[in-house]
Amino acid sequence: DIQMTQSPSSLSASVGDRVTITCRASQGISNYLAWFQQKPGKAPKSLIYAASSLQSGVPSKFSGSGSGTYFTLTISSLQPEDFATYYCQQYNSYPWTFGQGTKVEIK
Amino acid sequence: EVQLVQSGAEVKKPGESLKISCKGSGYSFTSYWIGWVRQMPGKGLEWMGIIYPGDSDTRYSPSFQGQVTISADKSISTAYLQWSSLKASDTAMYYCARHGEMATIRSAFDIWGQGTMVTVSS
């Protein structure tokens, strides 16, 4: 199985901060990488597919980049509604696998 | 509006069987892969498997192969996840999610169901 490792596991940030989360794959996955946001008690929400394409309706403050084994999710200016847990997922090879999650908390 | 609506919470005893559902609407149900994802209490997301409702082609994660069965009834636009003998360790939230590209297995999830909480306790 391909291991997806996110860093950091958690971070504290202030409203207005620029935040970057990293996701590394244990082997190359081209650009078959998605990002999801999950708030407590809610279903995940899809943010990004194909490493850098925004899902419909997702604000442009979210951006993704990377290819191969190294990927990033950036939130350009953190807002109160962005405090959540973020997951990456590869869909290049079975079984599809998720990162362990990055919890973004208020400083 | 494209949406997936899942069946309600379940409380079961170990050894019992269970089938939970995920009903799609607002799109061509038979043309998009549907996946199932487990989230144990306080833990992360785990990919369980996927099904193509058009022909019931199914793929499983090795971690879940033989432990659950994924199926679909295209006549009522509904996908299912079932257990023949539940264990306490099956206690979790289960989500269904749609692949975002028509007839494309290697595509990301775009729409998620609201989740079904399954509690297994004696």
gemmi code that builds the backbone of each chain (N, CA, C; Angstrom):
import gemmi

chains = {
    "A": [
        ("ASP", (0.840, -1.194, 0.000), (0.000, 0.000, 0.000), (0.879, 1.251, 0.000)),
        ("ILE", (0.382, 2.294, -0.631), (1.097, 3.576, -0.613), (0.774, 4.304, 0.698)),
        ("GLN", (1.831, 4.690, 1.400), (1.657, 5.430, 2.656), (1.642, 6.921, 2.359)),
        ("MET", (0.668, 7.613, 2.943), (0.555, 9.061, 2.799), (0.869, 9.685, 4.163)),
        ("THR", (1.854, 10.541, 4.215), (2.277, 11.136, 5.478), (2.099, 12.644, 5.433)),
        ("GLN", (1.256, 13.152, 6.306), (1.005, 14.588, 6.365), (1.845, 15.219, 7.464)),
        ("SER", (2.245, 16.453, 7.238), (2.915, 17.217, 8.285), (2.520, 18.692, 8.188)),
        ("PRO", (2.351, 19.355, 9.346), (2.410, 18.727, 10.669), (1.129, 17.943, 10.954)),
        ("SER", (1.077, 17.246, 12.082), (-0.156, 16.561, 12.480), (-1.171, 17.564, 13.017)),
        ("SER", (-0.679, 18.645, 13.585), (-1.546, 19.724, 14.035), (-0.776, 21.029, 13.999)),
        ("LEU", (-1.519, 22.101, 13.922), (-0.889, 23.421, 13.938), (-1.856, 24.430, 14.532)),
        ("SER", (-1.296, 25.443, 15.144), (-2.080, 26.563, 15.674), (-1.772, 27.792, 14.837)),
        ("ALA", (-2.802, 28.475, 14.411), (-2.615, 29.639, 13.563), (-3.663, 30.696, 13.891)),
        ("SER", (-3.389, 31.907, 13.466), (-4.304, 33.023, 13.726), (-5.097, 33.357, 12.477)),
        ("VAL", (-6.239, 34.000, 12.690), (-7.033, 34.488, 11.553), (-6.159, 35.421, 10.713)),
        ("GLY", (-6.175, 35.190, 9.408), (-5.376, 35.979, 8.491), (-4.033, 35.355, 8.131)),
        ("ASP", (-3.624, 34.342, 8.861), (-2.355, 33.672, 8.564), (-2.423, 32.898, 7.251)),
        ("ARG", (-1.264, 32.719, 6.632), (-1.109, 31.828, 5.488), (-0.628, 30.493, 6.039)),
        ("VAL", (-1.320, 29.424, 5.676), (-1.033, 28.103, 6.240), (-0.729, 27.133, 5.115)),
        ("THR", (0.304, 26.318, 5.314), (0.654, 25.288, 4.331), (0.761, 23.939, 5.022)),
        ("ILE", (0.103, 22.947, 4.450), (0.136, 21.569, 4.929), (0.817, 20.730, 3.858)),
        ("THR", (1.678, 19.820, 4.294), (2.433, 18.987, 3.370), (1.936, 17.550, 3.410)),
        ("CYS", (1.950, 16.901, 2.259), (1.566, 15.493, 2.142), (2.608, 14.788, 1.278)),
        ("ARG", (3.203, 13.745, 1.823), (4.213, 12.988, 1.081), (3.736, 11.559, 0.834)),
        ("ALA", (3.927, 11.072, -0.377), (3.575, 9.703, -0.735), (4.812, 8.813, -0.687)),
        ("SER", (4.620, 7.564, -0.289), (5.755, 6.644, -0.158), (6.297, 6.192, -1.519)),
        ("GLN", (5.519, 6.419, -2.574), (5.977, 6.206, -3.939), (5.230, 7.153, -4.854)),
        ("GLY", (5.725, 7.304, -6.053), (5.146, 8.277, -6.960), (3.696, 8.000, -7.306)),
        ("ILE", (2.874, 9.065, -7.280), (1.459, 8.930, -7.587), (1.028, 9.913, -8.686)),
        ("SER", (1.992, 10.411, -9.457), (1.697, 11.415, -10.480), (0.948, 12.572, -9.811)),
        ("ASN", (-0.212, 12.944, -10.333), (-0.991, 14.012, -9.692), (-2.330, 13.498, -9.161)),
        ("TYR", (-2.401, 12.193, -8.879), (-3.657, 11.605, -8.404), (-3.796, 11.810, -6.898)),
        ("LEU", (-4.004, 13.066, -6.533), (-4.009, 13.463, -5.138), (-5.176, 14.413, -4.878)),
        ("ALA", (-5.926, 14.124, -3.825), (-7.067, 14.963, -3.447), (-6.894, 15.467, -2.018)),
        ("TRP", (-7.558, 16.580, -1.728), (-7.581, 17.144, -0.372), (-9.018, 17.307, 0.092)),
        ("PHE", (-9.234, 17.019, 1.375), (-10.560, 17.117, 1.975), (-10.477, 17.890, 3.289)),
        ("GLN", (-11.573, 18.555, 3.627), (-11.710, 19.281, 4.890), (-12.804, 18.617, 5.704)),
        ("GLN", (-12.564, 18.403, 6.979), (-13.601, 17.833, 7.830), (-13.706, 18.636, 9.123)),
        ("LYS", (-14.912, 19.106, 9.403), (-15.191, 19.789, 10.659), (-15.806, 18.804, 11.635)),
        ("PRO", (-15.671, 19.054, 12.941), (-16.168, 18.091, 13.946), (-17.635, 17.749, 13.746)),
        ("GLY", (-17.922, 16.447, 13.727), (-19.291, 15.979, 13.599), (-19.882, 16.102, 12.211)),
        ("LYS", (-19.068, 16.440, 11.228), (-19.554, 16.620, 9.861), (-18.865, 15.663, 8.899)),
        ("ALA", (-19.502, 15.454, 7.745), (-18.883, 14.667, 6.690), (-17.728, 15.452, 6.071)),
        ("PRO", (-16.747, 14.750, 5.527), (-15.689, 15.458, 4.806), (-16.267, 16.253, 3.644)),
        ("LYS", (-15.536, 17.299, 3.278), (-15.881, 18.121, 2.125), (-14.702, 18.077, 1.170)),
        ("SER", (-14.996, 17.882, -0.110), (-13.925, 17.810, -1.114), (-13.460, 19.216, -1.473)),
        ("LEU", (-12.138, 19.410, -1.452), (-11.566, 20.722, -1.767), (-10.849, 20.733, -3.111)),
        ("ILE", (-9.956, 19.764, -3.305), (-9.051, 19.774, -4.447), (-8.935, 18.368, -5.014)),
        ("TYR", (-8.842, 18.283, -6.353), (-8.579, 17.022, -7.029), (-7.447, 17.231, -8.030)),
        ("ALA", (-6.861, 16.129, -8.468), (-5.729, 16.193, -9.409), (-4.647, 17.153, -8.914)),
        ("ALA", (-4.414, 17.118, -7.627), (-3.356, 17.862, -6.929), (-3.559, 19.359, -6.849)),
        ("SER", (-4.159, 19.960, -7.894), (-4.201, 21.421, -7.905), (-5.511, 22.013, -8.423)),
        ("SER", (-6.496, 21.179, -8.773), (-7.764, 21.688, -9.308), (-8.786, 21.832, -8.196)),
        ("LEU", (-9.413, 23.015, -8.132), (-10.416, 23.264, -7.106), (-11.735, 22.588, -7.466)),
        ("GLN", (-12.352, 21.951, -6.494), (-13.702, 21.447, -6.697), (-14.644, 22.638, -6.866)),
        ("SER", (-15.745, 22.385, -7.528), (-16.745, 23.422, -7.760), (-17.203, 24.038, -6.444)),
        ("GLY", (-17.213, 25.357, -6.383), (-17.711, 26.056, -5.207), (-16.684, 26.286, -4.111)),
        ("VAL", (-15.496, 25.754, -4.259), (-14.454, 25.933, -3.233), (-13.756, 27.282, -3.463)),
        ("PRO", (-13.633, 28.101, -2.412), (-13.033, 29.430, -2.603), (-11.564, 29.360, -3.003)),
        ("SER", (-11.153, 30.386, -3.721), (-9.801, 30.409, -4.284), (-8.707, 30.628, -3.241)),
        ("LYS", (-9.078, 30.860, -1.977), (-8.050, 30.951, -0.939), (-7.360, 29.593, -0.718)),
        ("PHE", (-8.023, 28.514, -1.171), (-7.412, 27.189, -1.110), (-6.648, 26.937, -2.411)),
        ("SER", (-5.442, 26.405, -2.284), (-4.698, 26.024, -3.478), (-3.861, 24.789, -3.178)),
        ("GLY", (-3.647, 23.996, -4.195), (-2.856, 22.792, -4.064), (-1.772, 22.755, -5.118)),
        ("SER", (-0.683, 22.082, -4.787), (0.387, 21.934, -5.758), (1.123, 20.627, -5.506)),
        ("GLY", (1.978, 20.264, -6.458), (2.811, 19.088, -6.300), (2.559, 18.035, -7.351)),
        ("SER", (3.471, 17.077, -7.377), (3.386, 15.958, -8.301), (4.407, 14.924, -7.853)),
        ("GLY", (4.117, 13.660, -8.178), (5.069, 12.621, -7.794), (4.886, 12.170, -6.356)),
        ("THR", (5.719, 12.657, -5.455), (5.632, 12.235, -4.058), (5.423, 13.376, -3.072)),
        ("TYR", (5.469, 14.618, -3.526), (5.398, 15.747, -2.613), (4.286, 16.711, -3.018)),
        ("PHE", (3.402, 17.011, -2.067), (2.228, 17.834, -2.343), (2.002, 18.814, -1.202)),
        ("THR", (1.369, 19.939, -1.525), (1.029, 20.903, -0.496), (-0.387, 21.419, -0.682)),
        ("LEU", (-1.012, 21.762, 0.432), (-2.287, 22.484, 0.455), (-2.011, 23.797, 1.177)),
        ("THR", (-2.375, 24.898, 0.551), (-2.165, 26.214, 1.147), (-3.499, 26.933, 1.296)),
        ("ILE", (-3.682, 27.534, 2.460), (-4.824, 28.422, 2.702), (-4.225, 29.814, 2.808)),
        ("SER", (-4.629, 30.705, 1.911), (-3.911, 31.971, 1.772), (-4.147, 32.916, 2.946)),
        ("SER", (-5.348, 32.951, 3.472), (-5.667, 33.831, 4.589), (-6.716, 33.123, 5.443)),
        ("LEU", (-6.259, 32.559, 6.534), (-7.107, 31.694, 7.353), (-8.283, 32.469, 7.945)),
        ("GLN", (-9.465, 31.906, 7.801), (-10.681, 32.492, 8.355), (-11.267, 31.559, 9.407)),
        ("PRO", (-12.145, 32.068, 10.269), (-12.693, 31.223, 11.341), (-13.313, 29.910, 10.833)),
        ("GLU", (-13.930, 29.947, 9.654), (-14.589, 28.742, 9.137), (-13.594, 27.713, 8.593)),
        ("ASP", (-12.309, 28.061, 8.542), (-11.300, 27.148, 8.018), (-10.681, 26.260, 9.094)),
        ("PHE", (-11.005, 26.511, 10.342), (-10.450, 25.676, 11.409), (-11.147, 24.325, 11.354)),
        ("ALA", (-10.344, 23.286, 11.066), (-10.865, 21.962, 10.737), (-9.688, 20.998, 10.634)),
        ("THR", (-9.999, 19.747, 10.297), (-8.962, 18.770, 10.001), (-8.916, 18.555, 8.501)),
        ("TYR", (-7.722, 18.500, 7.959), (-7.522, 18.350, 6.523), (-6.833, 17.018, 6.232)),
        ("TYR", (-7.330, 16.332, 5.199), (-6.786, 15.039, 4.806), (-6.377, 15.071, 3.335)),
        ("CYS", (-5.237, 14.442, 3.034), (-4.909, 14.167, 1.635), (-5.255, 12.707, 1.340)),
        ("GLN", (-5.435, 12.389, 0.071), (-5.730, 11.022, -0.346), (-5.145, 10.782, -1.724)),
        ("GLN", (-4.477, 9.633, -1.884), (-4.000, 9.265, -3.216), (-5.008, 8.308, -3.850)),
        ("TYR", (-5.205, 8.482, -5.160), (-6.079, 7.576, -5.901), (-5.369, 7.083, -7.160)),
        ("ASN", (-4.065, 6.832, -6.989), (-3.275, 6.298, -8.090), (-3.242, 4.771, -8.084)),
        ("SER", (-3.119, 4.192, -6.887), (-2.969, 2.738, -6.772), (-3.859, 2.195, -5.667)),
        ("TYR", (-4.409, 0.992, -5.910), (-5.222, 0.354, -4.861), (-4.336, -0.176, -3.747)),
        ("PRO", (-4.814, -0.126, -2.502), (-6.036, 0.603, -2.121), (-5.771, 2.103, -2.052)),
        ("TRP", (-6.785, 2.886, -2.432), (-6.641, 4.332, -2.229), (-6.339, 4.536, -0.734)),
        ("THR", (-5.481, 5.466, -0.391), (-5.113, 5.680, 1.007), (-5.134, 7.159, 1.367)),
        ("PHE", (-5.480, 7.419, 2.626), (-5.542, 8.771, 3.158), (-4.326, 9.049, 4.034)),
        ("GLY", (-3.955, 10.321, 4.128), (-3.029, 10.740, 5.158), (-3.716, 10.684, 6.519)),
        ("GLN", (-2.935, 10.868, 7.577), (-3.472, 10.737, 8.936), (-4.252, 11.972, 9.385)),
        ("GLY", (-4.169, 13.032, 8.619), (-4.906, 14.254, 8.938), (-4.033, 15.319, 9.580)),
        ("THR", (-4.383, 16.573, 9.339), (-3.740, 17.724, 9.971), (-4.833, 18.586, 10.578)),
        ("LYS", (-4.765, 18.758, 11.892), (-5.762, 19.556, 12.586), (-5.288, 20.994, 12.663)),
        ("VAL", (-6.083, 21.907, 12.140), (-5.758, 23.333, 12.163), (-6.597, 23.982, 13.264)),
        ("GLU", (-5.909, 24.501, 14.274), (-6.583, 25.067, 15.446), (-6.313, 26.561, 15.554)),
        ("ILE", (-7.153, 27.215, 16.347), (-7.009, 28.660, 16.552), (-5.924, 28.926, 17.585)),
        ("LYS", (-5.021, 29.856, 17.246), (-3.983, 30.255, 18.192), (-4.576, 31.253, 19.183)),
    ],
    "B": [
        ("GLU", (-30.080, 19.190, -7.648), (-28.901, 19.161, -6.779), (-28.378, 17.727, -6.650)),
        ("VAL", (-27.087, 17.566, -6.875), (-26.467, 16.252, -6.711), (-26.301, 15.966, -5.221)),
        ("GLN", (-26.815, 14.844, -4.770), (-26.620, 14.503, -3.367), (-26.657, 13.002, -3.130)),
        ("LEU", (-26.038, 12.618, -2.025), (-26.057, 11.248, -1.536), (-26.668, 11.287, -0.140)),
        ("VAL", (-27.720, 10.507, 0.061), (-28.393, 10.479, 1.351), (-28.273, 9.080, 1.927)),
        ("GLN", (-27.676, 9.009, 3.115), (-27.435, 7.721, 3.739), (-28.535, 7.362, 4.743)),
        ("SER", (-28.646, 6.086, 5.040), (-29.619, 5.603, 6.017), (-29.181, 6.015, 7.428)),
        ("GLY", (-30.097, 5.867, 8.367), (-29.890, 6.380, 9.710), (-29.001, 5.511, 10.585)),
        ("ALA", (-28.697, 6.062, 11.761), (-27.813, 5.391, 12.702), (-28.358, 4.027, 13.113)),
        ("GLU", (-27.435, 3.118, 13.392), (-27.789, 1.749, 13.762), (-27.089, 1.355, 15.062)),
        ("VAL", (-27.801, 0.620, 15.910), (-27.207, 0.018, 17.101), (-27.463, -1.475, 17.021)),
        ("LYS", (-26.387, -2.234, 17.013), (-26.500, -3.680, 16.829), (-25.663, -4.416, 17.869)),
        ("LYS", (-25.942, -5.705, 17.989), (-25.160, -6.570, 18.879), (-24.116, -7.341, 18.062)),
        ("PRO", (-23.020, -7.726, 18.704), (-22.016, -8.542, 17.999), (-22.657, -9.795, 17.423)),
        ("GLY", (-22.251, -10.140, 16.198), (-22.787, -11.318, 15.537), (-23.989, -11.041, 14.659)),
        ("GLU", (-24.623, -9.878, 14.820), (-25.778, -9.537, 13.993), (-25.338, -9.089, 12.609)),
        ("SER", (-26.281, -9.133, 11.675), (-26.006, -8.660, 10.322), (-26.560, -7.249, 10.164)),
        ("LEU", (-26.053, -6.557, 9.134), (-26.485, -5.176, 8.908), (-26.231, -4.801, 7.461)),
        ("LYS", (-27.128, -3.980, 6.916), (-26.952, -3.415, 5.577), (-27.324, -1.956, 5.652)),
        ("ILE", (-26.390, -1.059, 5.338), (-26.676, 0.369, 5.324), (-26.695, 0.846, 3.877)),
        ("SER", (-27.369, 1.969, 3.648), (-27.590, 2.393, 2.268), (-27.145, 3.814, 1.994)),
        ("CYS", (-27.023, 4.105, 0.706), (-26.575, 5.404, 0.217), (-27.328, 5.672, -1.081)),
        ("LYS", (-28.289, 6.592, -1.058), (-29.131, 6.853, -2.222), (-28.661, 8.096, -2.952)),
        ("GLY", (-28.380, 7.946, -4.233), (-27.950, 9.068, -5.053), (-29.120, 9.714, -5.770)),
        ("SER", (-29.013, 11.029, -5.958), (-30.037, 11.745, -6.713), (-29.422, 12.961, -7.399)),
        ("GLY", (-30.098, 13.426, -8.440), (-29.622, 14.613, -9.148), (-28.575, 14.347, -10.207)),
        ("TYR", (-28.295, 13.101, -10.483), (-27.309, 12.753, -11.503), (-27.571, 11.331, -11.992)),
        ("SER", (-26.830, 10.899, -13.016), (-26.974, 9.544, -13.545), (-26.244, 8.562, -12.634)),
        ("PHE", (-27.003, 7.926, -11.743), (-26.414, 7.083, -10.698), (-25.545, 5.968, -11.285)),
        ("THR", (-25.953, 5.429, -12.437), (-25.239, 4.279, -12.993), (-23.897, 4.648, -13.619)),
        ("SER", (-23.617, 5.929, -13.748), (-22.440, 6.361, -14.508), (-21.260, 6.818, -13.668)),
        ("TYR", (-21.400, 6.791, -12.365), (-20.324, 7.262, -11.483), (-20.001, 6.217, -10.420)),
        ("TRP", (-18.706, 5.965, -10.213), (-18.283, 5.086, -9.143), (-18.687, 5.696, -7.791)),
        ("ILE", (-19.043, 4.812, -6.854), (-19.374, 5.199, -5.480), (-18.422, 4.456, -4.547)),
        ("GLY", (-17.892, 5.162, -3.554), (-16.992, 4.539, -2.601), (-17.532, 4.576, -1.184)),
        ("TRP", (-16.943, 3.741, -0.333), (-17.274, 3.740, 1.091), (-16.009, 4.009, 1.902)),
        ("VAL", (-16.155, 4.808, 2.953), (-15.037, 5.240, 3.798), (-15.421, 5.048, 5.259)),
        ("ARG", (-14.518, 4.454, 6.035), (-14.765, 4.261, 7.462), (-14.024, 5.310, 8.279)),
        ("GLN", (-14.650, 5.764, 9.361), (-13.986, 6.641, 10.314), (-14.318, 6.144, 11.718)),
        ("MET", (-13.362, 5.497, 12.338), (-13.554, 5.023, 13.701), (-13.532, 6.212, 14.658)),
        ("PRO", (-14.125, 6.076, 15.841), (-14.234, 7.225, 16.755), (-12.893, 7.890, 17.028)),
        ("GLY", (-12.814, 9.172, 16.766), (-11.608, 9.949, 17.023), (-10.454, 9.680, 16.089)),
        ("LYS", (-10.689, 8.942, 15.013), (-9.619, 8.540, 14.094), (-9.791, 9.141, 12.705)),
        ("GLY", (-8.874, 8.771, 11.810), (-8.883, 9.301, 10.458), (-9.760, 8.498, 9.509)),
        ("LEU", (-9.635, 8.835, 8.229), (-10.450, 8.238, 7.182), (-9.758, 7.011, 6.589)),
        ("GLU", (-10.554, 5.960, 6.323), (-10.025, 4.722, 5.735), (-10.868, 4.350, 4.516)),
        ("TRP", (-10.207, 4.146, 3.377), (-10.901, 3.749, 2.153), (-11.227, 2.272, 2.203)),
        ("MET", (-12.500, 1.929, 2.003), (-12.935, 0.539, 2.114), (-13.076, -0.140, 0.761)),
        ("GLY", (-13.645, 0.554, -0.193), (-13.874, -0.033, -1.500), (-14.831, 0.817, -2.318)),
        ("ILE", (-15.012, 0.395, -3.566), (-15.835, 1.165, -4.498), (-16.664, 0.233, -5.375)),
        ("ILE", (-17.733, 0.795, -5.948), (-18.576, 0.033, -6.853), (-19.018, 0.923, -8.001)),
        ("TYR", (-19.137, 0.335, -9.196), (-19.688, 1.037, -10.341), (-21.112, 0.529, -10.524)),
        ("PRO", (-22.116, 1.323, -10.177), (-23.502, 0.834, -10.208), (-23.968, 0.367, -11.584)),
        ("GLY", (-23.329, 0.856, -12.642), (-23.768, 0.467, -13.974), (-23.667, -1.025, -14.230)),
        ("ASP", (-22.580, -1.653, -13.707), (-22.397, -3.090, -13.917), (-21.996, -3.835, -12.647)),
        ("SER", (-22.016, -3.132, -11.501), (-21.659, -3.683, -10.184), (-20.214, -4.150, -10.086)),
        ("ASP", (-19.338, -3.659, -10.955), (-17.903, -3.898, -10.802), (-17.479, -3.323, -9.453)),
        ("THR", (-16.748, -4.122, -8.664), (-16.425, -3.741, -7.290), (-14.945, -3.962, -7.012)),
        ("ARG", (-14.358, -3.069, -6.252), (-12.980, -3.206, -5.792), (-12.953, -3.008, -4.282)),
        ("TYR", (-12.159, -3.790, -3.584), (-12.064, -3.695, -2.137), (-10.635, -3.400, -1.697)),
        ("SER", (-10.515, -2.689, -0.596), (-9.237, -2.624, 0.091), (-8.954, -3.999, 0.693)),
        ("PRO", (-7.709, -4.478, 0.636), (-7.395, -5.763, 1.277), (-7.784, -5.786, 2.761)),
        ("SER", (-7.764, -4.628, 3.405), (-8.113, -4.567, 4.831), (-9.580, -4.893, 5.082)),
        ("PHE", (-10.416, -4.721, 4.057), (-11.855, -4.924, 4.227), (-12.405, -6.075, 3.388)),
        ("GLN", (-11.596, -6.584, 2.474), (-12.015, -7.719, 1.635), (-12.424, -8.885, 2.545)),
        ("GLY", (-13.599, -9.441, 2.293), (-14.072, -10.558, 3.101), (-14.751, -10.150, 4.400)),
        ("GLN", (-14.609, -8.889, 4.789), (-15.229, -8.400, 6.028), (-16.559, -7.703, 5.754)),
        ("VAL", (-16.683, -7.107, 4.587), (-17.904, -6.404, 4.192), (-18.224, -6.738, 2.743)),
        ("THR", (-19.459, -6.433, 2.350), (-19.880, -6.593, 0.963), (-20.465, -5.274, 0.475)),
        ("ILE", (-19.971, -4.823, -0.661), (-20.483, -3.607, -1.296), (-21.356, -4.032, -2.475)),
        ("SER", (-22.533, -3.436, -2.576), (-23.437, -3.774, -3.666), (-24.206, -2.527, -4.082)),
        ("ALA", (-25.005, -2.670, -5.133), (-25.818, -1.546, -5.593), (-27.061, -2.060, -6.280)),
        ("ASP", (-28.140, -1.296, -6.172), (-29.375, -1.572, -6.890), (-29.647, -0.347, -7.763)),
        ("LYS", (-29.303, -0.467, -9.056), (-29.414, 0.705, -9.912), (-30.859, 1.107, -10.162)),
        ("SER", (-31.791, 0.178, -9.966), (-33.199, 0.511, -10.203), (-33.717, 1.541, -9.204)),
        ("ILE", (-33.065, 1.624, -8.052), (-33.479, 2.602, -7.034), (-32.314, 3.518, -6.643)),
        ("SER", (-31.274, 3.557, -7.495), (-30.146, 4.484, -7.319), (-29.541, 4.406, -5.923)),
        ("THR", (-29.320, 3.205, -5.455), (-28.859, 3.019, -4.071), (-27.673, 2.060, -4.012)),
        ("ALA", (-26.651, 2.471, -3.277), (-25.509, 1.607, -2.989), (-25.614, 1.126, -1.542)),
        ("TYR", (-25.009, -0.026, -1.281), (-25.106, -0.636, 0.038), (-23.739, -1.078, 0.540)),
        ("LEU", (-23.665, -1.123, 1.878), (-22.519, -1.687, 2.572), (-23.100, -2.639, 3.604)),
        ("GLN", (-22.668, -3.891, 3.585), (-23.270, -4.842, 4.499), (-22.244, -5.719, 5.199)),
        ("TRP", (-22.669, -6.158, 6.387), (-21.896, -7.073, 7.229), (-22.749, -8.304, 7.521)),
        ("SER", (-22.145, -9.475, 7.530), (-22.891, -10.688, 7.875), (-22.790, -10.996, 9.365)),
        ("SER", (-21.720, -10.543, 10.006), (-21.537, -10.801, 11.429), (-20.713, -9.660, 12.028)),
        ("LEU", (-21.386, -8.736, 12.658), (-20.721, -7.547, 13.179), (-19.848, -7.843, 14.388)),
        ("LYS", (-18.800, -7.038, 14.531), (-17.916, -7.095, 15.688), (-17.933, -5.723, 16.358)),
        ("ALA", (-17.517, -5.692, 17.609), (-17.440, -4.406, 18.305), (-16.503, -3.443, 17.581)),
        ("SER", (-15.485, -3.986, 16.940), (-14.512, -3.147, 16.228), (-15.078, -2.530, 14.945)),
        ("ASP", (-16.297, -2.915, 14.550), (-16.962, -2.281, 13.403), (-17.646, -0.978, 13.791)),
        ("THR", (-17.639, -0.647, 15.079), (-18.221, 0.614, 15.538), (-17.478, 1.784, 14.897)),
        ("ALA", (-18.209, 2.574, 14.127), (-17.596, 3.653, 13.363), (-18.671, 4.451, 12.636)),
        ("MET", (-18.249, 5.581, 12.080), (-19.057, 6.318, 11.125), (-18.660, 5.833, 9.739)),
        ("TYR", (-19.644, 5.600, 8.903), (-19.386, 5.147, 7.534), (-19.958, 6.174, 6.560)),
        ("TYR", (-19.097, 6.592, 5.616), (-19.493, 7.567, 4.606), (-19.484, 6.921, 3.232)),
        ("CYS", (-20.459, 7.301, 2.401), (-20.348, 7.002, 0.982), (-19.935, 8.299, 0.279)),
        ("ALA", (-19.307, 8.144, -0.865), (-18.858, 9.311, -1.620), (-18.822, 8.956, -3.091)),
        ("ARG", (-19.090, 9.940, -3.942), (-19.128, 9.737, -5.386), (-17.798, 10.151, -6.025)),
        ("HIS", (-17.359, 9.346, -6.993), (-16.220, 9.774, -7.798), (-16.671, 10.906, -8.720)),
        ("GLY", (-15.772, 11.869, -8.934), (-16.186, 13.092, -9.610), (-16.261, 13.063, -11.118)),
        ("GLU", (-15.698, 12.033, -11.743), (-15.714, 11.995, -13.214), (-16.528, 10.808, -13.697)),
        ("MET", (-17.393, 11.039, -14.636), (-18.262, 10.005, -15.158), (-17.460, 8.819, -15.661)),
        ("ALA", (-17.823, 7.623, -15.184), (-17.256, 6.361, -15.656), (-15.740, 6.274, -15.495)),
        ("THR", (-15.174, 7.084, -14.614), (-13.714, 7.114, -14.447), (-13.349, 6.632, -13.057)),
        ("ILE", (-12.737, 5.456, -13.003), (-12.417, 4.887, -11.689), (-11.337, 5.686, -10.985)),
        ("ARG", (-10.379, 6.203, -11.748), (-9.280, 6.943, -11.143), (-9.637, 8.420, -11.116)),
        ("SER", (-10.589, 8.742, -10.259), (-11.012, 10.128, -10.079), (-11.311, 10.343, -8.603)),
        ("ALA", (-11.196, 11.573, -8.174), (-11.355, 11.879, -6.754), (-12.824, 11.930, -6.352)),
        ("PHE", (-13.076, 11.695, -5.095), (-14.415, 11.900, -4.552), (-14.798, 13.370, -4.675)),
        ("ASP", (-16.059, 13.635, -5.047), (-16.488, 15.031, -5.067), (-17.661, 15.281, -4.122)),
        ("ILE", (-18.611, 14.376, -4.066), (-19.802, 14.529, -3.227), (-19.805, 13.439, -2.158)),
        ("TRP", (-20.118, 13.816, -0.926), (-20.148, 12.880, 0.191), (-21.562, 12.779, 0.766)),
        ("GLY", (-21.899, 11.581, 1.258), (-23.108, 11.430, 2.047), (-22.878, 12.000, 3.452)),
        ("GLN", (-23.956, 12.067, 4.223), (-23.877, 12.685, 5.551), (-23.303, 11.734, 6.609)),
        ("GLY", (-23.160, 10.470, 6.254), (-22.595, 9.501, 7.176), (-23.658, 8.681, 7.894)),
        ("THR", (-23.317, 7.440, 8.214), (-24.164, 6.548, 9.014), (-23.338, 6.032, 10.174)),
        ("MET", (-23.776, 6.310, 11.388), (-23.069, 5.829, 12.577), (-23.539, 4.414, 12.900)),
        ("VAL", (-22.592, 3.491, 12.984), (-22.890, 2.110, 13.355), (-22.240, 1.831, 14.706)),
        ("THR", (-23.061, 1.436, 15.674), (-22.569, 1.096, 17.007), (-22.842, -0.375, 17.263)),
        ("VAL", (-21.787, -1.107, 17.590), (-21.916, -2.536, 17.861), (-21.518, -2.779, 19.316)),
        ("SER", (-22.496, -3.175, 20.118), (-22.246, -3.347, 21.546), (-23.188, -4.388, 22.128)),
        ("SER", (-22.656, -5.188, 23.024), (-23.486, -6.190, 23.681), (-24.262, -5.570, 24.848)),
    ],
}
model = gemmi.Model(1)
for chain_id, residues in chains.items():
    chain = gemmi.Chain(chain_id)
    for i, (resn, *xyz) in enumerate(residues, 1):
        res = gemmi.Residue()
        res.name, res.seqid = resn, gemmi.SeqId(i, " ")
        for name, pos in zip(("N", "CA", "C"), xyz):
            atom = gemmi.Atom()
            atom.name, atom.element = name, gemmi.Element(name[0])
            atom.pos, atom.b_iso = gemmi.Position(*pos), 0.0
            res.add_atom(atom)
        chain.add_residue(res)
    model.add_chain(chain)
structure = gemmi.Structure()
structure.add_model(model)
structure.setup_entities()
